[in-house]
């Protein structure tokens, strides 16, 4: 009985850890502003994969003008991501997490485009 309970506990813990590790469950990427560069006129935005690896970084005064992100009218949010020739739709998600202490602002996924 102890072995069965112990193995069930391990299985549940592993399953929960897998879900907790996902920064944007069901999405390909998450985007966050990680602060400013050494120049205070520029911001730093990072695109993370689901394992919190930085896959792209933008350093700019306005990230909406560099061709990587699509942005909404004010209040500005990212609505699209263009990465490696693919287009991703972005939106906020209540299940998004954080990477390196920075909260994910939007989650992005490829909807077949």
Secondary structure, 3 states (H helix, E strand, C coil): CHHHHHHHHHHHHHHHHHHHHCCCCCCCEEEEEEEECCCCCCEEEEEECCCCCEEEEEEECCHHHCCCEEECCCCCCEEEEEECCEEEEEECCCCCCEECCEECCEEEECCCC
